C-alpha cells in the first residue's frame, strides 16, 4: 500500500475518532479511544516529524490543515500528482523560507524557500487577503496547479483556485507562480522584507524552473494564514472538522 494511501486512511480514522463523543462514565472506553487516536496521529505526523518540518518553521497545525485538504482533493480525483503537497505559510514573515514542497509518498522535502505575497496584503507579513481583481492581494486556500506557459515573467505556472469566495478568481486575476528578482535573501536582508507582487506567489529565479516543473499539472497547493474569516468559512477545513 502506498504511503499517501496510508496517510489518507489514517487521517479518516483520526477524524472519526475526534468527532466521537466519549462518555465520561466509561473510563476504559476513553482510554482505548485515546490510545487509538494517539497511534493514528503518530502515523499522520510521520512525514512531518521525519522531515523535521517544525525546525524549519512550519507549524504542525498548518501541515495538518494542508494534509486534510490534500486528501479530500485526492479522494475526489482532483489531483494528478497526489504524492505532492505544497504549502505557503503566510503566517510567517516574508524573510522566512515559507514555501514547503513535500513529496508525501517518498518522505522528501523537495523545496523550502522564499515566496512573496501581494503588495496590498502587508509589508513584512501578509495580514490582508482578497479574491477580487485589482486588489493586489494574495488569496488564501487550496489550489490545483495547472499548466505552464511563458509570459511576462518567463516560465510561469497557472493556478486554479478551488475555494469559492477565497481564491476561485485566481485564473481571471492572473494569479500565477513566477520568478521575481525581489524574492531573494539579499533583498530580505537589505530592506527587512522581500519585495511584493501583485498577488502572485513569486519565487526565487534560481529555483523557479525546478519548482514549477515539479509541481505543475495537478498537484495540491495550500496558501495559509491565521485568518479568522478563512479558518471559519473554508469549505475544506469545515468539512474536515465536521
C-alpha positions, 0 to 999 in steps of 0.5 A, spaced: 500 500 500 502 506 498 504 511 503 499 517 501 494 511 501 496 510 508 496 517 510 489 518 507 486 512 511 489 514 517 487 521 517 479 518 516 480 514 522 483 520 526 477 524 524 472 519 526 475 518 532 475 526 534 468 527 532 466 521 537 463 523 543 466 519 549 462 518 555 465 520 561 462 514 565 466 509 561 473 510 563 476 504 559 472 506 553 476 513 553 482 510 554 482 505 548 479 511 544 485 515 546 490 510 545 487 509 538 487 516 536 494 517 539 497 511 534 493 514 528 496 521 529 503 518 530 502 515 523 499 522 520 505 526 523 510 521 520 512 525 514 512 531 518 516 529 524 521 525 519 522 531 515 523 535 521 518 540 518 517 544 525 525 546 525 524 549 519 518 553 521 512 550 519 507 549 524 504 542 525 497 545 525 498 548 518 501 541 515 495 538 518 490 543 515 494 542 508 494 534 509 486 534 510 485 538 504 490 534 500 486 528 501 479 530 500 482 533 493 485 526 492 479 522 494 475 526 489 480 525 483 482 532 483 489 531 483 494 528 478 500 528 482 497 526 489 504 524 492 505 532 492 503 537 497 505 544 497 504 549 502 505 557 503 505 559 510 503 566 510 503 566 517 510 567 517 514 573 515 516 574 508 524 573 510 522 566 512 523 560 507 515 559 507 514 555 501 514 547 503 514 542 497 513 535 500 513 529 496 508 525 501 509 518 498 517 518 498 518 522 505 522 528 501 522 535 502 523 537 495 523 545 496 523 550 502 524 557 500 522 564 499 515 566 496 512 573 496 505 575 497 501 581 494 503 588 495 496 590 498 496 584 503 502 587 508 509 589 508 513 584 512 507 579 513 501 578 509 495 580 514 490 582 508 487 577 503 482 578 497 479 574 491 477 580 487 481 583 481 485 589 482 486 588 489 493 586 489 492 581 494 494 574 495 488 569 496 488 564 501 486 556 500 487 550 496 489 550 489 490 545 483 496 547 479 495 547 472 499 548 466 505 552 464 506 557 459 511 563 458 509 570 459 511 576 462 515 573 467 518 567 463 516 560 465 510 561 469 505 556 472 497 557 472 493 556 478 486 554 479 483 556 485 478 551 488 475 555 494 469 559 492 469 566 495 477 565 497 481 564 491 476 561 485 478 568 481 485 566 481 485 564 473 481 571 471 486 575 476 492 572 473 494 569 479 500 565 477 507 562 480 513 566 477 520 568 478 521 575 481 528 578 482 525 581 489 524 574 492 531 573 494 535 573 501 539 579 499 533 583 498 530 580 505 536 582 508 537 589 505 530 592 506 527 587 512 522 584 507 522 581 500 519 585 495 511 584 493 507 582 487 501 583 485 498 577 488 502 572 485 506 567 489 513 569 486 519 565 487 526 565 487 529 565 479 534 560 481 529 555 483 523 557 479 524 552 473 525 546 478 519 548 482 514 549 477 516 543 473 515 539 479 509 541 481 505 543 475 499 539 472 495 537 478 498 537 484 495 540 491 497 547 493 495 550 500 496 558 501 495 559 509 494 564 514 491 565 521 485 568 518 479 568 522 474 569 516 478 563 512 479 558 518 471 559 519 468 559 512 473 554 508 469 549 505 475 544 506 477 545 513 469 545 515 468 539 512 474 536 515 472 538 522 465 536 521 
